[in-house]
Structure formats: C-alpha cells, structure tokens
Amino acid sequence: MTPNAASTSTSSGPSRRSFLASTAVATAAVAGGMPLLSACGGSDGGSREGTTSGRNAKKLLPAHVASNVVTPDIPSKNGSAMGFTSKLDIATLKTSVPKKLGKGGKVTIMSPFWGSPPKQGCAYYTAMNDLIGVDVQWRNQDGNTYDQKLGAVLASSDVPDVVVVPGWNMMGKIPNAIISKFADLGPYLSGDKIKAYPNLAAIPSDAWQRSIFGGKLMGLPMPAGYVGNIVPIYRQDIFEKEGYEVPRSADEFMALCKDITNARAKRWACGDMKWTAFSNFGVLGGGEKPLWWNLVDGKLINRIETPQYLEAIEWTRKLFAAKVVHPNFYLGKGQIGDTAPVFAAGEFLIYNDDISNWYGRQASYSTQNPDIKIWGMDIWGHDGGHPTLYATNPANIFAFINKKASESVIHDALAVANVTAAPYGTKEWMMTNYGVEGTHYTLKDGVPVKNDKGNNEVVNAYVMVASPAATIAHPDLPDYTRAMVEWQQRMGAFTRKSSFWGLQITEPSRYTNLATNFEQLEDDIIRGHKKISDMQQAISDWKSQGGDKLRDWYKKLLDENGSAAG
C-alpha cells in the first residue's frame, strides 16, 4: 500500500469547485423576498445579509492561544502552511486532550463523503468515539451531489445535530438557511471561553473571522493558508529527459507547448490551463464571489470588469486553438480524476491541480512507475515579470450545530471538534487521520502506512468537523512536503489580500444568480464555441441587470465595516 501520510489542510479538505450548486430546495427553509437589511451585519446580530468585522467581530472572536505541543520542521511564512518532514515516533506522540471532554451523549453529523462510507459500527468510528467520549452517528452523503442533499435537509424539520457545509455549496439561499437553522456558538467559544477547548483555541483568528454568519459566531472552521491552491503540475521526469525548460512567461509557455505536442505520437502539452492563467494574468480571485471585488483608486471593481480577466480567457483559448491541449479536455472540463491515467502515461505533461493533490498523485503514480516524478511550476507573470496573486480565504469548510440542540449536545459536539483539531504529532491527530495501529495502519521504516481497512474506514469523516492550523505533513515523501511548503512561501511573497478577504459575506438574495453563467461562458469561449465579444456583452448585461447595484451594496459594506485584510 502507498503510504498515506497526513493530508494537507491548506486546501480546506477535499478539493472541488462546484458552481452549479442547486439551492432551490433550500428556499423553503428560509423566508423569501427579504428586504435588504443594513450592510453592517453585526450590530444587532439579526442581519442575514452583509458581514461583521471591526469592533463587532472582535467581541465575537475566540481568544487565540497558540499550540506549543509540537514544533514544525518548516514554520509558516508568507501565509504558507507549516510543514513536517520528520517521521513520527509513535511511542512518544504528545497528548493534546488529557481528558475526555465528551459526556457520552449521541451527536448526529451530516457531512460530504467521497467514496463508499464505512458502516457506523466500524473499528475506526468506535475508536474515535471512545477517545472523544461521544457517540457520533454519521449521516455521510455523496460529496458529488451534496449540494442537493444539503438543500433538502435544510428545508426539512429533520436537521442533524451537526452539519458540515463546504464554501462551494454556499450558493443561493444556503447562507440564509445557515443563519436560520444553526446555533450561535459565541456563548461557548467567544473570548476566553474557548480555552476550555485548547485545540480550538489554537485555530488562527482569521479562520474564526470567517466563521461569523449573520453577526454571530456560528461555524467550526477548517483553516487554510492564504496562498492560492492552484498549482501547474508537470511531469518533471519527462521534462528532464527531453530537455524542456520550465517557462517563465505566456509566450514561453505557448512555445513550449508547441514543442511538446505531437498528436501522431499521442502526446500533447497540457490540460485546460484556465485556473493557472487567472493567476498568470493577475485576475482577482480566491474562489468566492466576494473576493472578485477590490477597491482600486477609490473605485470598487469586479474581476470580470478588468482587462486581465479577458486576457486570461483569450490566452487559454489560444492554447485550445493551437491544438496543444489533450483531446480529453475538449470534451468537457476534463477533471484530472478522469484524465489521471493518460497523464501517468505521458500523453500530456502539464495540468492545473490543487496543491493537496501534488503529494497524492506522486504517491499513487510511484506505485505504478517509480520513475515518474511530478513537480509544481512557480506561477509566472504573463509578461515574464513577477506575478500578482490574490489570497484565498482563511477557511472554506465549516461545521454548524443545530440551534435546537441541547446544551449537552453542543458541548459534546465541541468535544468532537477539539479532538479533530488536534495538531500534527499528537495522539489525537494520529487517531483522527490514521485510526488504530495494527487495525488500520502499520509502521514501515517509521512511517505509518494504511492497510486496506484503514483506506476504507479512515477517510474524510471526522476531519471535516474542525481542523488544526494549515499543515502539510508527508514524512514518507519529505522532499514533497518541503517542495509544497516552499512553493507556498515563494508564491506568498507575491500574494496580496483583496478588500473583502477574510470576511464571511452574505449577498442579498436578489443578486444570487447574477454571475451564475459566467464559468460556462468562459469554458465555451476557451473551447471556441463562443467569442470574446460574447463575454463583453455578458459583462455589459451583468452591469445593467444588477452588477452596478451590487457594486453599491459592496461599497456600502466596505465603508461601514472596513476591510479585514488590513
């Protein structure tokens, strides 16, 4: 079995972009047609639109008490994760939860799950529940269709005690449903109250700031480093064999792609490079619509209004037009999961991926072919200069507690989160991420390696409740751990925070679908089905159909609340 060392939390857990979240079924969960409330969402704690920052947020935020249980091999720098390259000494793991905080109650948790979930009474769930002192009953749902299930559950009267909501599912009415259905955790966690849960107290304050919804501290966050998570991954082994050099500009990239591509030999240069292009051309981003706005010379602009946005799309279109993109990517969006075999076969050499998958792909491919080596390119400015990058939010997956939950259930749910947020190098982290030694993993040369039972049971469940500060730890491939952290540190030097970075913002519902079709239009233009002029018309329509009014709304929000970016 491939060593399955620590997953990085820098990408906020299982990575996937979904801009097609269906929220119609959630509409029934909240009052519709609500009038626009004050943009300052924290003053009375009742606003469902806007945000909370400044003095109002400080009153809600938990005290931050950094963990000193373990020391990273590579400290965080420039917004990077911290890194651990050393092998774990299982016999001397530290304890971060000296006594069970759970009182033995039952807590039901609904969370997205990728793959086949294990049965409730499996050895992993039993061991975790015993460690925590809580009987967690899982209601795992297919992560690929989680948006549909989430909307249905929030529209019903049968809401579990804890519900995990990824940021990519916070579309349409879902944010308002969150505010309606879930508990205010301020009375349990704000200020010094959080010290009863030391691992939660060590979560960075920026991640807690993102957990404020409707003027209340509501979410248990999965923290992330703020450096963008999209990396241009490439086959370094083939680059070295063929003498290819990593490009440093848009022109060099195009020239390299033409050099690599030989359709008769079944080799193409790359996949759909749109997400990398957005970074190359300095497009406002970070993944969420609030981060598409930025104050420039006193005027608030949206990324779709910038020349960089159109330039990135046009450049990516040229790659497709030049036939240097692998054919699989013409057929759809070409998720790398669908094209992994042809990448391993060397049919194309460069693609976008989440940084968390850099290690995973290498570990997987190494079992098939030990000569394969994949690496990450630094982001380059399109003109050959330094890039202008924009920070991603400091948390993007949250667990919420049902507002109807009893006080004992709330305390038990927080006990669960305090264990799952344990830092790397602790007994609690080891149990959360690997399960029971001998049952779920064995040690090989000091590295924990999951067996079949571990791979089937110890996957994306408890880690979704809450997590420690962003960490990359792969002691089985320490060179990759270092490479990933140092990539973040280098890119972090060119990363800036846009005006709405770090704020949890709920847009007025009447603007919910204003930008819904832009991603599809981007992809249609890139593949030659539409023209840049179609995008220019769509931008004009966006302005007249509500974009300019939404700009005024965001500007008022900024004037009244200030920016959390500092």
C-alpha positions in Angstrom: 0.0 0.0 0.0 1.1 3.5 -0.7 2.0 5.4 2.4 -1.0 7.7 3.1 0.6 10.3 5.3 -1.1 13.4 6.5 -3.4 15.2 4.2 -2.7 18.8 3.8 -5.3 21.1 5.4 -4.1 24.0 3.2 -6.8 23.3 0.7 -9.5 23.1 3.2 -10.1 19.4 2.8 -11.4 17.5 -0.2 -10.9 19.9 -3.1 -13.5 20.5 -5.7 -15.1 23.5 -7.3 -18.8 23.4 -7.8 -20.5 26.5 -9.3 -23.7 24.6 -10.1 -25.0 24.2 -6.5 -28.7 23.7 -6.5 -30.3 25.7 -3.8 -33.9 25.8 -5.0 -34.9 23.2 -2.4 -33.3 25.3 0.3 -35.6 28.2 -0.5 -38.4 26.7 1.6 -36.0 26.7 4.6 -35.8 30.5 4.9 -38.1 33.5 4.4 -38.0 34.6 0.8 -38.2 38.1 -0.6 -36.5 39.6 2.4 -35.8 43.3 2.1 -32.2 44.5 2.1 -31.0 44.9 5.7 -28.2 47.0 7.0 -24.9 46.2 5.4 -23.4 46.2 8.9 -24.3 42.7 9.8 -23.1 42.5 13.3 -24.7 45.4 15.2 -27.9 43.6 16.2 -26.9 40.1 15.5 -30.0 39.6 13.4 -28.9 40.6 9.9 -28.9 37.9 7.3 -27.1 40.0 4.7 -23.7 41.7 4.8 -20.8 40.9 7.1 -19.3 41.5 10.5 -15.9 43.0 11.1 -14.0 45.6 13.2 -15.1 46.1 16.8 -18.2 43.9 16.3 -16.2 41.0 15.2 -13.6 41.4 18.0 -16.4 41.0 20.5 -17.3 37.6 19.0 -13.9 36.1 18.2 -12.4 33.5 20.4 -9.1 34.2 22.2 -6.2 32.8 20.3 -3.8 30.6 22.3 -1.1 29.1 20.0 -0.4 25.5 20.5 3.1 24.6 21.7 2.5 20.8 21.8 4.6 20.3 18.7 7.1 22.3 16.6 7.0 22.2 12.8 10.1 21.4 10.8 9.2 24.2 8.4 7.5 27.2 10.0 4.8 29.1 8.2 6.0 32.0 6.2 4.2 34.4 3.7 0.9 32.8 4.5 2.0 29.3 3.9 1.1 26.1 5.8 3.6 24.8 8.3 5.4 21.7 7.2 6.5 18.4 8.9 9.1 16.3 7.2 10.3 14.2 10.2 9.0 10.7 10.8 6.7 10.3 13.7 7.8 8.4 16.8 4.6 6.7 17.6 5.8 5.8 21.1 6.4 9.4 22.0 3.4 11.2 20.5 2.2 14.1 22.5 -1.2 14.4 24.1 -3.3 17.5 23.4 -6.5 16.3 25.1 -5.5 15.0 28.5 -9.1 14.0 29.5 -12.2 13.2 27.6 -14.4 16.3 27.2 -17.4 14.4 25.9 -20.1 13.3 28.3 -21.2 10.2 26.5 -24.1 11.6 24.6 -25.1 11.0 21.0 -24.3 13.5 18.3 -25.5 13.1 14.7 -23.3 14.6 12.0 -24.0 15.0 8.3 -21.0 15.6 6.1 -20.0 15.2 2.4 -18.1 12.0 1.7 -16.2 11.0 -1.3 -16.2 7.2 -1.9 -18.1 4.5 0.0 -18.6 5.4 3.6 -17.9 2.7 6.2 -20.6 1.2 8.4 -21.5 3.0 11.6 -20.0 0.4 14.0 -16.7 0.1 12.2 -13.5 -0.1 14.2 -12.4 3.5 13.3 -15.6 5.1 14.3 -15.7 3.1 17.5 -12.1 4.0 18.5 -12.7 7.7 17.7 -15.9 7.8 19.7 -14.2 6.2 22.7 -11.3 8.7 22.5 -13.7 11.7 22.4 -16.3 10.4 24.9 -19.1 11.0 22.4 -21.3 8.6 20.4 -21.1 10.2 16.9 -23.6 8.9 14.5 -22.6 9.7 10.9 -25.0 10.6 8.1 -22.5 10.7 5.3 -23.7 11.9 2.0 -22.2 11.7 -1.5 -19.8 14.7 -1.8 -20.5 14.9 -5.6 -24.2 15.6 -5.0 -24.0 17.1 -1.5 -25.5 20.4 -2.6 -28.8 18.7 -3.4 -28.9 16.8 -0.1 -27.9 19.8 1.9 -30.7 21.9 0.4 -33.3 19.2 1.1 -32.2 18.7 4.7 -32.1 22.4 5.5 -35.6 22.7 4.1 -36.9 19.9 6.3 -37.5 19.6 10.1 -35.0 16.8 10.4 -31.7 18.6 10.6 -28.9 16.6 12.3 -27.1 17.9 15.3 -24.1 18.9 13.2 -24.0 19.7 9.5 -20.8 20.3 7.5 -21.2 23.0 4.8 -18.3 23.5 2.3 -17.9 27.0 0.9 -18.6 25.8 -2.6 -22.1 24.8 -1.5 -22.9 28.2 0.0 -24.9 29.3 -3.0 -28.3 30.8 -3.3 -30.4 30.6 -0.2 -27.9 28.3 1.7 -26.2 31.2 3.6 -29.6 32.4 4.9 -30.6 28.9 5.8 -27.4 28.6 7.8 -28.3 31.7 9.8 -31.8 30.4 10.3 -31.0 26.8 11.3 -27.8 26.8 13.3 -26.7 27.8 16.8 -24.8 30.8 18.0 -21.6 29.4 19.4 -20.4 32.7 20.9 -21.7 31.8 24.4 -19.4 28.8 24.3 -16.4 30.0 22.4 -16.0 33.8 22.3 -13.2 35.3 24.2 -11.6 33.2 26.9 -14.5 30.7 26.9 -12.7 28.8 24.1 -9.8 28.0 26.5 -11.9 25.0 27.6 -11.1 23.6 24.2 -7.3 24.2 23.7 -7.1 22.8 20.2 -9.9 25.0 19.0 -8.2 28.0 20.7 -5.1 27.3 18.6 -7.1 27.8 15.3 -6.0 31.1 13.8 -8.3 34.1 14.4 -8.6 34.7 10.6 -10.4 31.4 10.3 -12.8 32.3 13.2 -13.5 35.6 11.5 -14.7 33.6 8.5 -17.0 31.7 10.8 -19.2 34.7 11.7 -22.5 34.4 9.9 -25.3 36.9 10.4 -23.5 38.7 13.2 -22.9 35.5 15.2 -20.0 33.1 15.7 -21.6 30.0 14.1 -19.1 27.9 12.2 -16.4 25.5 13.3 -13.7 26.1 10.7 -11.2 24.1 8.7 -8.3 26.6 8.5 -6.3 27.1 5.3 -3.2 29.0 4.4 -4.0 32.1 2.3 -1.7 31.3 -0.7 -3.7 30.2 -3.8 -4.1 26.5 -4.0 -3.9 26.0 -7.8 -0.5 24.7 -8.9 0.6 24.0 -12.5 1.7 20.4 -12.0 4.1 18.9 -14.6 6.0 15.7 -15.4 9.4 16.7 -14.3 10.9 13.3 -15.3 9.9 13.8 -18.9 11.0 17.4 -18.8 14.5 16.3 -17.7 14.6 13.5 -20.3 13.6 15.7 -23.2 15.5 18.8 -22.0 12.4 21.0 -21.7 12.7 24.1 -19.5 10.0 25.4 -17.2 8.5 28.5 -18.9 8.6 32.0 -17.3 6.0 33.9 -19.4 2.9 33.3 -21.5 4.9 33.4 -24.7 7.4 30.9 -23.4 4.6 28.6 -22.3 3.0 28.7 -25.7 6.3 28.0 -27.4 7.0 25.1 -25.1 3.5 23.6 -25.7 4.0 23.6 -29.4 7.4 22.0 -29.0 5.9 19.2 -26.8 2.8 18.4 -28.8 2.9 15.6 -31.4 -0.6 14.3 -32.0 0.7 11.4 -34.1 2.8 10.2 -31.2 -0.2 10.7 -28.8 1.5 13.5 -26.8 0.0 16.9 -26.1 1.4 19.6 -23.9 -1.3 20.4 -21.3 -4.8 20.3 -20.0 -7.2 23.2 -19.6 -5.0 25.8 -18.0 -7.7 28.4 -17.3 -7.1 28.5 -13.5 -3.4 28.9 -13.9 -4.0 31.6 -16.5 -6.1 33.6 -14.0 -3.0 33.6 -11.7 -0.6 34.4 -14.6 -2.6 37.4 -15.6 -3.3 38.7 -12.1 -7.0 38.1 -12.1 -8.8 38.9 -8.9 -9.8 35.6 -7.3 -9.7 33.4 -4.3 -12.5 31.2 -5.4 -15.5 33.1 -3.9 -17.6 35.9 -5.4 -16.8 38.4 -2.6 -13.1 38.0 -3.5 -13.9 39.1 -7.0 -14.3 42.6 -5.8 -11.4 45.0 -4.9 -11.1 48.7 -4.2 -8.8 50.3 -6.8 -8.1 54.0 -6.7 -11.2 54.6 -4.7 -13.5 52.6 -7.1 -14.8 49.1 -6.4 -14.3 46.8 -9.4 -15.2 43.2 -10.1 -12.8 40.9 -11.7 -14.9 40.4 -14.8 -14.6 44.2 -15.5 -10.8 44.0 -15.6 -8.7 43.6 -18.8 -6.7 40.8 -17.0 -9.8 38.7 -16.9 -10.4 38.8 -20.7 -6.7 38.4 -21.4 -6.5 35.2 -19.4 -9.5 33.7 -21.1 -8.2 34.7 -24.6 -4.7 33.2 -23.8 -6.3 30.0 -22.7 -8.4 30.0 -25.9 -5.3 30.2 -27.9 -3.9 27.1 -26.3 -7.0 25.2 -27.3 -6.9 26.7 -30.8 -3.3 25.7 -31.2 -4.3 22.1 -30.5 -1.7 21.7 -27.7 -4.4 20.7 -25.2 -5.1 17.0 -24.7 -8.3 16.0 -26.5 -10.0 14.8 -23.3 -10.2 18.4 -22.2 -12.2 19.4 -25.3 -15.0 17.0 -24.3 -15.7 18.7 -21.0 -13.9 20.3 -18.2 -11.5 17.3 -18.0 -11.2 16.9 -14.3 -7.8 15.4 -13.6 -9.5 12.4 -11.9 -10.8 11.4 -15.3 -7.6 12.0 -17.0 -5.1 10.7 -14.4 -4.3 7.6 -16.4 -3.3 9.5 -19.6 -1.2 11.9 -17.5 0.6 8.9 -16.0 1.0 7.5 -19.5 2.7 10.8 -20.6 0.0 11.7 -23.1 0.1 15.3 -21.7 2.6 16.9 -19.4 1.1 19.9 -17.6 -2.2 20.5 -15.8 -3.8 22.5 -13.0 -4.3 20.8 -9.7 -5.0 21.6 -6.1 -1.7 21.7 -4.1 -3.2 19.0 -1.8 -3.1 16.6 -4.7 0.5 17.1 -5.6 1.6 14.6 -3.0 -1.3 12.3 -3.6 -0.7 12.0 -7.3 3.0 11.3 -6.8 2.4 8.7 -4.1 -0.1 7.0 -6.3 1.9 7.1 -9.5 5.1 5.9 -7.7 3.4 2.5 -7.0 2.8 2.2 -10.8 6.1 3.5 -12.0 8.9 4.6 -9.6 10.5 6.7 -12.3 7.5 9.1 -12.5 8.2 12.4 -10.9 5.7 15.2 -10.8 6.5 18.7 -9.6 4.9 22.1 -9.4 5.8 25.1 -11.5 6.1 28.5 -9.9 3.4 30.9 -11.1 4.9 33.4 -13.5 3.6 36.8 -14.6 2.3 36.6 -18.2 4.9 39.2 -19.3 7.8 37.4 -17.6 7.8 39.5 -14.5 6.6 38.7 -11.0 3.0 37.5 -10.7 0.3 39.4 -8.9 -1.6 36.8 -6.9 -4.6 37.1 -4.6 -5.1 35.4 -1.3 -7.7 32.7 -0.8 -9.9 32.8 2.3 -8.5 31.5 5.6 -11.3 28.9 5.9 -13.8 27.5 3.5 -15.4 24.4 5.1 -17.4 24.8 8.3 -19.4 22.6 10.7 -22.5 24.0 12.2 -24.5 22.9 15.3 -28.3 22.8 15.1 -29.9 25.7 17.0 -32.4 23.2 18.5 -29.6 21.1 20.0 -29.5 20.9 23.8 -26.6 22.4 25.7 -25.2 18.9 26.4 -25.2 18.1 22.7 -23.4 21.4 21.9 -20.7 20.6 24.5 -20.4 17.1 23.1 -20.1 18.4 19.5 -17.4 20.9 20.7 -15.6 17.9 22.3 -15.6 16.2 18.9 -14.1 19.3 17.3 -11.5 19.7 20.0 -10.1 16.3 19.1 -10.3 16.6 15.3 -8.5 20.0 15.6 -5.5 18.4 17.4 -2.2 19.3 15.7 0.1 17.0 13.8 2.3 15.0 16.0 -0.3 14.3 18.7 -2.1 11.1 19.7 -5.4 12.7 18.8 -4.2 13.7 15.3 -2.8 10.2 14.8 -6.1 8.6 15.7 -8.2 11.1 13.6 -6.0 10.6 10.5 -4.8 7.0 10.7 -7.1 5.1 13.2 -5.7 2.3 15.3 -2.2 0.9 14.9 -2.4 -2.7 13.8 -6.0 -2.4 12.8 -5.8 0.5 10.3 -2.1 1.0 9.7 1.3 -0.4 10.4 4.7 1.3 10.7 7.2 0.8 7.9 10.6 2.5 8.5 8.9 4.8 11.0 6.2 5.9 8.5 2.5 4.9 9.2 1.1 3.1 6.2 -2.6 2.4 6.0 -3.8 -1.1 5.2 -7.0 -1.9 3.2 -9.1 -1.5 6.3 -7.5 1.9 7.0 -8.0 3.1 3.4 -11.7 2.0 3.6 -12.5 3.4 7.0 -10.2 6.3 7.9 -11.3 8.7 5.2 -12.9 12.2 5.1 -15.2 12.0 8.1 -14.0 13.4 11.5 -11.5 15.7 9.7 -14.5 17.6 8.3 -15.7 18.8 11.8 -12.7 21.1 12.6 -9.0 21.1 11.8 -5.8 22.5 13.1 -3.9 25.4 11.5 -2.9 24.7 7.9 -0.4 21.9 7.9 1.5 19.8 5.2 3.0 16.6 6.6 4.1 13.7 4.4 7.1 12.1 6.1 7.1 9.3 3.6 7.9 11.8 0.9 9.7 14.6 2.8 11.1 16.2 -0.3 7.5 16.8 -1.5 6.4 18.2 1.8 9.3 20.7 1.6 8.6 21.5 -2.0 4.9 22.2 -1.3 5.5 24.4 1.6 8.4 26.3 -0.1 6.2 26.7 -3.2 3.6 28.4 -1.0 6.2 30.6 0.6 7.6 31.8 -2.7 4.2 32.4 -4.1 3.1 34.0 -0.8 5.7 36.7 -1.4 3.6 37.9 -4.4 0.2 37.4 -2.8 -2.0 40.2 -1.7 -5.3 40.4 0.1 -8.3 41.9 -1.7 -10.7 44.2 0.1 -13.1 41.5 1.2 -10.5 38.9 2.2 -11.4 37.0 5.3 -15.0 38.3 5.7 -18.0 36.0 5.6 -20.4 37.8 3.4 -24.0 37.0 2.6 -25.1 38.7 -0.6 -28.7 39.9 -0.9 -30.7 37.0 -2.4 -31.9 39.1 -5.4 -28.3 39.0 -6.7 -27.8 35.3 -6.2 -27.8 34.2 -9.8 -26.3 37.3 -11.3 -23.0 35.7 -12.2 -24.2 32.1 -12.5 -23.5 31.6 -16.2 -20.0 33.1 -16.3 -18.0 30.0 -15.8 -19.8 28.1 -18.5 -19.3 31.1 -20.9 -15.6 31.1 -20.0 -15.4 27.5 -20.9 -17.4 27.9 -24.1 -15.1 30.7 -25.3 -11.9 28.8 -24.4 -13.1 25.9 -26.5 -14.1 28.1 -29.4 -17.8 27.7 -29.1 -18.3 31.4 -28.2 -16.4 34.6 -28.8 -14.7 37.2 -26.5 -17.4 39.6 -27.7 -20.0 37.3 -26.1 -18.2 37.8 -22.8 -18.1 41.5 -23.3 -21.8 41.5 -23.9 -22.4 39.4 -20.8 -20.4 41.8 -18.7 -22.5 44.7 -20.0 -25.7 42.8 -19.2 -24.4 41.9 -15.8 -23.9 45.6 -15.0 -27.3 46.7 -16.2 -29.1 43.7 -14.6 -27.8 44.3 -11.1 -24.0 44.4 -11.2 -23.8 48.1 -10.7 -26.3 48.0 -7.8 -24.4 45.1 -6.3 -21.2 47.3 -6.5 -23.0 50.0 -4.5 -24.0 47.3 -1.9 -20.4 46.1 -1.6 -19.1 49.7 -1.4 -21.5 50.5 1.5 -20.4 47.2 3.2 -16.8 48.3 2.9 -17.5 51.8 4.1 -19.4 50.6 7.2 -17.4 47.6 8.1 -13.9 48.2 6.8 -11.7 45.5 5.4 -10.4 42.5 7.3 -7.3 42.4 5.1 -5.5 45.1 6.9 
